[in-house]
């Protein structure tokens, strides 16, 4: 398989709101074979204060877990590991400091993914775990901080939704102190039902043939109802009702006595069961079967797709180019020149990673998407589109960088705009931006010819651009543009010279 070697080890890490998970697999005859799993209940959702800041004690608990995970990952190459953060990390305020420490602890970059991207990856994990690929299916995942609902066919999701309700959040909100009463259970179920109403009509109109549940809450509930003898064919409306009543009868999570219930699941079980009950009622689910596949397996298969050159991000870039009627020939010219410039400075400017090439390529191919709105300020329109649209396969950090490069590819850039990035990423972003800006300048005429022969030299924050012969004299518009760029580069803290 391109990009991977036989018996190579891959890992996916899911930093969930309730638990941190890691799954490790090897590639065996073109198939992933799971060889290790790690799970720790970190409960970061419980550690957010009233201002959505993570309490110091919970930060230390999370970092200790990540250090243990990091030891397991230490020998693996960077491209074979992917770490994603979900709802609580999306919500967390002033997260930059914690994320920096977390990335140091685990030794890998952490991607914060959107709710819809989380849903897409969950669906990918579930569909690879089941053989009935052709049937339309409803997939539900009740996590610690959010619930994802996906309607899909084969390996393709048709509808993806991420709802702001999870077993941790609902347990804290509706069952404070761990007390479980009929009234509290009813209030929690009604609240979950209201969240589900917004998607129920769409999903029912499309319909589905099977319903699959994934992740901890649903897997645990299926094990409990099977162990209690309430159902041998997955979760049913009747068995879920019996489970809900059993929790109310217990009165407190510490008194729940059900087979297969793990002690660390008990404190958040009531919130999860209330949401599950609402799913059955509002979506008219008859039977739900638990799946061994979930977000982390989806991340693993998505990672494998990237190595097989089946990167969903490439599909997303092509889709956006079509949707916004990008001039593909012009975008291609800018892309080729930008990548040629990158090749000349990759070592001097520490831009040797394939990720840098991808980021510059994506920005070049989409730098004109804002023209579909208006020419005036089109770079800002494009930045807004890239920063606020749902882009399958892209993490929040991916989109922030893409939007920044598109927004700063013309006019006078503002150095302060790069301050929103983590400090370690700012220099890289500025350098990629400088290369994109030069490539755009060189192709302003939109002529079908290639860029002229040139040489680009870089040293720290200095760039020297040299042309052969009298090319600059014969192209006065390009000369004027590049002379202006010398001035504009200073706004980015760069010293550019052209000769």
Wavefront OBJ file of the C-alpha trace (Angstrom):
o trace
v 0.000 0.000 0.000
v 1.414 3.437 -0.918
v 2.649 5.350 2.111
v 2.700 2.374 4.464
v 4.859 -0.685 4.995
v 3.741 -4.248 5.840
v 3.181 -4.765 9.577
v 3.479 -1.039 10.232
v 1.743 0.094 13.397
v -0.954 2.782 13.389
v -2.719 4.491 16.264
v -5.741 6.714 16.782
v -6.384 8.649 19.983
v -9.814 10.034 20.891
v -9.786 12.672 23.626
v -13.438 12.445 24.579
v -15.390 14.399 27.156
v -15.714 11.371 29.446
v -12.863 9.048 28.493
v -9.605 9.145 26.564
v -9.239 6.197 24.197
v -6.397 4.864 22.115
v -6.556 2.048 19.576
v -3.433 0.571 17.982
v -3.468 -1.601 14.865
v -1.127 -3.161 12.327
v -1.596 -3.467 8.588
v -1.959 -7.164 7.785
v -2.758 -8.154 4.171
v -4.281 -4.736 3.479
v -6.477 -5.041 6.599
v -6.168 -3.294 9.931
v -5.786 -5.701 12.840
v -6.276 -4.274 16.345
v -3.386 -5.189 18.635
v -3.901 -2.877 21.610
v -6.474 -0.639 23.277
v -6.128 1.842 26.121
v -8.957 3.640 27.897
v -8.972 5.948 30.885
v -11.919 7.849 32.304
v -10.569 11.388 32.590
v -13.974 13.153 32.682
v -12.752 16.510 31.425
v -16.380 17.570 30.869
v -16.872 17.426 34.637
v -13.803 19.605 35.060
v -15.101 22.690 33.259
v -16.000 25.543 35.587
v -18.904 27.964 35.035
v -16.757 29.900 32.525
v -15.815 26.769 30.546
v -12.240 26.800 31.818
v -10.669 23.479 32.754
v -9.911 23.191 36.450
v -6.242 22.675 37.340
v -6.829 19.314 39.050
v -8.542 17.912 35.972
v -5.821 19.332 33.732
v -3.215 17.389 35.691
v -5.312 14.216 35.514
v -5.600 14.581 31.753
v -1.899 15.325 31.284
v -0.901 12.291 33.337
v -3.076 10.105 31.101
v -1.557 11.630 27.972
v 1.957 10.945 29.237
v 1.050 7.267 29.572
v -0.431 7.260 26.080
v 2.670 9.048 24.831
v 4.925 6.241 26.002
v 2.922 3.774 23.900
v 3.233 6.024 20.835
v 6.857 7.069 21.264
v 8.380 4.686 18.682
v 5.790 5.307 15.951
v 6.384 7.602 12.977
v 4.389 10.876 12.965
v 2.291 10.055 9.887
v 0.966 6.843 11.466
v -0.621 8.521 14.521
v -3.571 10.887 14.754
v -4.939 12.488 17.930
v -8.335 14.220 17.922
v -10.216 16.228 20.535
v -14.011 16.495 20.657
v -16.805 18.398 22.390
v -15.200 19.545 25.638
v -12.002 20.647 23.924
v -14.183 22.502 21.410
v -15.992 24.295 24.239
v -13.002 24.991 26.449
v -12.056 28.638 26.821
v -8.430 29.749 27.053
v -7.439 26.301 25.824
v -4.160 27.234 24.142
v -1.981 26.751 27.229
v -3.526 23.409 28.092
v -3.288 22.161 24.510
v 0.383 23.098 24.360
v 1.072 21.082 27.522
v -1.122 18.239 26.290
v 0.750 18.012 22.988
v 4.046 17.916 24.863
v 2.733 15.161 27.143
v 1.565 12.880 24.347
v 4.320 13.897 21.947
v 1.912 14.473 19.046
v -0.165 17.341 17.645
v -3.796 17.381 18.786
v -6.503 18.213 16.254
v -9.747 19.732 17.514
v -12.490 18.487 15.199
v -15.949 19.974 14.624
v -19.122 18.181 15.658
v -19.969 17.269 12.050
v -16.441 16.003 11.434
v -16.767 13.917 14.578
v -20.028 12.514 13.194
v -18.399 11.693 9.852
v -15.562 9.817 11.550
v -17.959 7.929 13.830
v -19.920 6.797 10.795
v -16.701 5.701 9.086
v -15.731 3.636 12.129
v -19.151 2.020 12.377
v -19.513 1.153 8.687
v -16.094 -0.506 8.552
v -17.145 -2.695 11.483
v -20.286 -4.001 9.734
v -20.721 -6.057 6.597
v -24.137 -4.676 5.545
v -22.545 -1.759 3.670
v -25.325 -1.239 1.142
v -28.184 -0.734 3.584
v -29.229 2.725 4.697
v -28.525 3.056 8.388
v -29.047 5.406 11.300
v -25.998 5.686 13.552
v -26.226 7.220 17.025
v -23.282 7.927 19.320
v -23.916 9.229 22.849
v -20.662 10.701 24.095
v -19.742 12.540 27.243
v -20.396 16.032 25.896
v -22.331 15.578 22.657
v -24.534 13.147 20.784
v -23.886 12.503 17.098
v -26.612 11.292 14.733
v -25.738 10.197 11.219
v -27.898 8.836 8.428
v -25.919 7.150 5.687
v -25.740 4.602 2.945
v -22.705 2.402 2.393
v -19.658 4.360 3.534
v -21.224 7.728 2.648
v -23.060 9.827 5.265
v -26.168 11.582 3.954
v -27.006 13.630 7.050
v -24.697 14.434 9.977
v -25.687 16.223 13.172
v -23.917 16.907 16.448
v -26.190 17.803 19.369
v -25.066 19.551 22.536
v -26.079 16.818 24.937
v -24.001 14.016 26.409
v -23.993 11.576 29.297
v -21.639 13.690 31.440
v -23.352 17.017 30.823
v -26.849 15.606 31.338
v -25.859 13.696 34.482
v -24.446 16.873 36.015
v -27.397 19.001 34.886
v -30.339 16.759 35.701
v -28.995 14.361 38.335
v -26.895 16.557 40.676
v -25.475 14.675 43.614
v -26.116 11.423 41.774
v -29.792 11.221 42.813
v -32.101 9.617 40.242
v -35.837 10.238 40.486
v -38.727 9.787 38.082
v -39.158 13.553 37.812
v -35.490 14.159 37.045
v -35.407 11.361 34.484
v -38.506 12.769 32.788
v -37.034 16.287 32.622
v -33.790 14.970 31.141
v -35.643 12.900 28.541
v -37.851 15.859 27.544
v -34.795 18.103 27.146
v -33.088 15.498 24.958
v -36.277 15.082 22.945
v -36.379 18.806 22.204
v -32.799 18.643 20.890
v -33.727 15.715 18.631
v -36.859 17.341 17.223
v -34.772 19.497 14.914
v -33.501 16.516 12.930
v -36.325 14.000 13.367
v -38.366 15.090 10.334
v -35.361 15.078 7.981
v -34.222 11.653 9.126
v -37.669 10.074 9.044
v -38.306 11.423 5.561
v -35.168 9.705 4.251
v -35.735 6.580 6.332
v -33.352 3.788 7.303
v -33.256 0.003 7.382
v -31.107 -0.553 10.465
v -30.086 1.433 13.538
v -26.626 1.130 15.062
v -25.318 2.638 18.283
v -21.677 3.257 19.040
v -19.368 4.293 21.856
v -19.414 3.726 25.602
v -22.953 4.582 26.723
v -24.754 2.483 24.125
v -22.335 -0.452 24.316
v -22.676 -0.470 28.120
v -26.489 -0.290 27.941
v -26.668 -3.222 25.536
v -24.441 -5.304 27.796
v -26.635 -4.489 30.802
v -29.971 -5.327 29.183
v -28.534 -8.561 27.810
v -27.100 -9.479 31.189
v -30.434 -8.730 32.876
v -32.266 -10.926 30.366
v -34.362 -8.055 29.006
v -33.235 -8.460 25.401
v -31.001 -10.796 23.433
v -31.303 -8.914 20.130
v -29.796 -5.534 20.881
v -31.503 -2.597 22.530
v -35.283 -2.368 22.161
v -37.767 0.235 23.337
v -38.986 -2.178 26.015
v -35.514 -3.061 27.291
v -34.478 0.618 27.423
v -37.643 1.403 29.398
v -36.772 -1.363 31.891
v -33.255 -0.014 32.188
v -34.563 3.500 32.822
v -36.965 2.218 35.483
v -34.167 0.253 37.158
v -32.147 3.429 37.562
v -35.112 5.300 39.034
v -35.761 2.409 41.442
v -32.112 2.494 42.541
v -32.496 6.188 43.398
v -28.766 6.932 43.297
v -25.947 5.929 40.974
v -24.077 4.287 43.860
v -26.989 1.876 44.391
v -27.351 0.774 40.768
v -26.980 -3.002 40.662
v -26.989 -4.178 37.070
v -24.894 -6.872 35.395
v -21.910 -5.733 33.316
v -22.001 -2.177 34.740
v -18.482 -0.833 35.217
v -18.013 1.315 38.297
v -16.666 4.315 36.363
v -19.718 4.277 34.079
v -22.269 4.490 36.936
v -21.925 8.255 37.706
v -22.876 9.216 34.118
v -25.285 6.401 33.297
v -28.533 8.236 34.132
v -27.790 11.097 31.709
v -26.897 8.634 28.965
v -30.030 6.530 29.474
v -32.247 9.642 29.400
v -30.762 10.600 26.016
v -31.056 7.032 24.740
v -34.722 6.916 25.787
v -35.399 10.125 23.881
v -33.671 8.732 20.766
v -35.980 5.702 20.797
v -39.087 7.829 21.324
v -38.460 10.805 19.012
v -36.899 8.837 16.147
v -39.272 5.852 16.517
v -36.414 3.365 16.797
v -37.462 -0.275 17.129
v -34.108 -1.985 17.605
v -30.603 -0.587 18.011
v -27.542 -2.808 17.850
v -24.290 -1.734 19.453
v -21.237 -1.508 17.228
v -17.609 -2.286 18.071
v -16.619 0.592 15.763
v -16.638 4.177 16.991
v -14.785 7.482 16.594
v -11.294 6.109 17.192
v -11.772 3.355 14.612
v -13.066 5.978 12.194
v -9.958 8.093 12.801
v -7.834 5.008 12.136
v -9.527 4.256 8.810
v -9.398 7.931 7.819
v -5.679 7.954 8.582
v -5.240 4.849 6.437
v -7.145 6.548 3.611
v -4.742 9.482 3.728
v -1.786 7.141 3.317
v -3.565 5.459 0.414
v -4.010 8.842 -1.260
v -7.757 8.655 -0.554
v -7.664 11.770 1.607
v -11.173 13.121 2.128
v -9.640 16.592 2.469
v -8.671 16.458 -1.196
v -12.288 15.678 -2.067
v -13.374 18.631 0.065
v -10.986 21.027 -1.705
v -12.232 19.881 -5.116
v -15.840 20.207 -3.965
v -15.308 23.794 -2.721
v -13.550 24.740 -5.964
v -16.567 23.516 -7.941
v -19.122 25.063 -5.603
v -17.551 28.521 -5.801
v -16.683 28.331 -9.525
v -12.944 28.715 -9.011
v -10.929 29.308 -12.187
v -9.113 25.977 -12.041
v -6.470 26.924 -14.590
v -5.501 30.073 -12.704
v -5.557 28.224 -9.368
v -3.351 25.518 -10.876
v -0.804 28.072 -12.094
v -0.614 29.705 -8.687
v -0.357 26.321 -6.988
v 2.498 25.096 -9.185
v 4.477 28.306 -8.696
v 3.862 28.392 -4.938
v 5.053 24.794 -4.575
v 8.102 25.508 -6.750
v 8.975 28.412 -4.460
v 8.464 26.184 -1.435
v 10.857 23.609 -2.855
v 13.624 26.224 -3.094
v 13.345 27.344 0.538
v 12.048 24.221 2.271
v 15.292 23.500 4.127
v 16.288 27.069 4.931
v 12.834 27.898 6.230
v 12.119 24.557 7.912
v 9.166 23.800 5.627
v 10.175 20.260 4.676
v 7.079 18.488 5.998
v 4.484 17.119 3.579
v 1.923 18.948 5.729
v 3.427 22.283 4.670
v 3.109 21.297 1.028
v -0.535 20.314 1.520
v -1.399 23.532 3.349
v 0.145 25.714 0.674
v -1.465 23.682 -2.098
v -4.937 23.919 -0.538
v -4.631 27.673 -0.039
v -3.462 28.207 -3.625
v -6.317 26.156 -5.044
v -8.948 28.024 -3.020
v -7.436 31.497 -2.792
v -10.111 32.914 -5.147
v -13.238 31.281 -3.696
v -14.384 34.679 -2.431
v -14.767 35.977 -6.007
v -18.110 34.169 -6.112
v -19.408 36.756 -3.645
v -17.757 39.954 -4.898
v -14.432 41.171 -6.244
v -14.164 43.871 -3.607
v -12.566 42.276 -0.567
v -12.768 38.804 -2.094
v -9.829 37.599 0.007
v -11.847 38.387 3.138
v -14.929 36.678 1.723
v -12.816 33.627 0.948
v -11.334 33.593 4.441
v -14.833 33.665 5.946
v -15.976 30.773 3.762
v -12.939 28.659 4.617
v -13.117 29.446 8.305
v -16.839 28.927 8.854
v -17.957 26.204 6.448
v -18.211 22.522 7.251
v -15.144 21.006 5.583
v -15.074 17.185 5.879
v -11.679 15.887 6.913
v -10.415 19.228 8.224
v -9.642 19.922 11.848
v -10.338 23.293 13.393
v -6.620 24.110 13.170
v -6.534 23.132 9.475
v -9.389 25.505 8.718
v -7.950 28.361 10.779
v -4.685 28.197 8.851
v -6.420 27.832 5.478
v -8.655 30.833 6.209
v -5.663 32.888 7.329
v -3.652 32.139 4.176
v -6.607 32.939 1.923
v -7.403 36.126 3.831
v -3.813 37.392 3.714
v -2.874 36.459 0.154
v -3.452 39.999 -1.153
v -3.609 43.629 0.006
v -1.649 44.602 3.088
v -1.508 41.733 5.572
v -1.835 42.353 9.276
v 0.780 40.665 11.447
v -1.684 40.624 14.339
v -3.942 38.208 12.426
v -1.330 35.493 12.916
v -1.385 35.971 16.681
v -4.540 33.853 16.846
v -2.415 30.807 15.988
v -0.366 28.915 18.591
v 3.034 30.599 18.939
v 4.882 27.621 17.459
v 2.744 27.779 14.292
v 2.933 31.523 13.615
v 6.331 31.595 11.888
v 5.357 28.701 9.603
v 2.092 30.386 8.646
v 3.823 33.691 7.847
v 6.346 31.945 5.620
v 3.666 29.999 3.740
v 1.718 33.235 3.331
v 4.757 34.989 1.841
v 5.214 32.210 -0.743
v 1.524 32.292 -1.700
v 1.571 36.076 -2.077
v 4.574 35.980 -4.429
v 2.957 33.233 -6.532
v -0.272 35.238 -6.829
v 1.675 38.372 -7.836
v 3.529 36.479 -10.565
v 0.275 35.288 -12.140
v -1.778 38.480 -11.940
v -2.033 38.649 -15.747
v -3.739 35.220 -15.733
v -1.748 34.376 -18.856
v -1.547 30.640 -19.654
v 2.251 30.629 -19.577
v 4.290 29.221 -16.708
v 6.111 31.380 -14.194
v 9.459 32.742 -15.385
v 12.746 31.105 -14.375
v 13.626 32.467 -10.967
v 15.605 31.698 -7.864
v 14.430 32.222 -4.316
v 16.811 32.293 -1.379
v 15.775 32.360 2.266
v 17.617 33.008 5.490
v 15.731 33.486 8.737
v 13.318 36.356 8.041
v 14.927 37.326 4.746
v 13.920 36.443 1.178
v 15.816 37.236 -2.020
v 14.039 36.786 -5.357
v 16.182 36.774 -8.520
v 15.060 36.696 -12.170
v 17.091 35.858 -15.246
v 18.069 38.510 -17.795
v 15.730 41.417 -18.343
v 12.490 39.627 -17.467
v 11.472 42.270 -14.949
v 12.117 45.066 -17.460
v 9.875 43.330 -19.995
v 7.049 42.829 -17.486
v 6.385 46.226 -15.882
v 3.178 45.164 -14.127
v 4.928 42.250 -12.413
v 7.842 44.534 -11.513
v 5.496 47.075 -9.950
v 3.623 44.343 -8.076
v 6.813 42.850 -6.684
v 8.130 46.260 -5.679
v 4.907 46.775 -3.746
v 5.301 43.315 -2.208
v 8.699 44.366 -0.820
v 6.831 46.950 1.244
v 3.943 44.636 2.152
v 6.312 41.894 3.346
v 7.546 44.191 6.083
v 4.084 44.001 7.654
v 4.762 40.270 8.141
v 8.181 40.942 9.638
v 9.980 39.774 6.480
v 12.670 41.503 4.456
v 12.134 40.811 0.726
v 14.485 41.914 -2.044
v 13.887 41.516 -5.787
v 16.512 41.714 -8.542
l 1 2 3 4 5 6 7 8 9 10 11 12 13 14 15 16 17 18 19 20 21 22 23 24 25 26 27 28 29 30 31 32 33 34 35 36 37 38 39 40 41 42 43 44 45 46 47 48 49 50 51 52 53 54 55 56 57 58 59 60 61 62 63 64 65 66 67 68 69 70 71 72 73 74 75 76 77 78 79 80 81 82 83 84 85 86 87 88 89 90 91 92 93 94 95 96 97 98 99 100 101 102 103 104 105 106 107 108 109 110 111 112 113 114 115 116 117 118 119 120 121 122 123 124 125 126 127 128 129 130 131 132 133 134 135 136 137 138 139 140 141 142 143 144 145 146 147 148 149 150 151 152 153 154 155 156 157 158 159 160 161 162 163 164 165 166 167 168 169 170 171 172 173 174 175 176 177 178 179 180 181 182 183 184 185 186 187 188 189 190 191 192 193 194 195 196 197 198 199 200 201 202 203 204 205 206 207 208 209 210 211 212 213 214 215 216 217 218 219 220 221 222 223 224 225 226 227 228 229 230 231 232 233 234 235 236 237 238 239 240 241 242 243 244 245 246 247 248 249 250 251 252 253 254 255 256 257 258 259 260 261 262 263 264 265 266 267 268 269 270 271 272 273 274 275 276 277 278 279 280 281 282 283 284 285 286 287 288 289 290 291 292 293 294 295 296 297 298 299 300 301 302 303 304 305 306 307 308 309 310 311 312 313 314 315 316 317 318 319 320 321 322 323 324 325 326 327 328 329 330 331 332 333 334 335 336 337 338 339 340 341 342 343 344 345 346 347 348 349 350 351 352 353 354 355 356 357 358 359 360 361 362 363 364 365 366 367 368 369 370 371 372 373 374 375 376 377 378 379 380 381 382 383 384 385 386 387 388 389 390 391 392 393 394 395 396 397 398 399 400 401 402 403 404 405 406 407 408 409 410 411 412 413 414 415 416 417 418 419 420 421 422 423 424 425 426 427 428 429 430 431 432 433 434 435 436 437 438 439 440 441 442 443 444 445 446 447 448 449 450 451 452 453 454 455 456 457 458 459 460 461 462 463 464 465 466 467 468 469 470 471 472 473 474 475 476 477 478 479 480 481 482 483 484 485 486 487 488 489 490 491 492 493 494 495 496 497 498 499
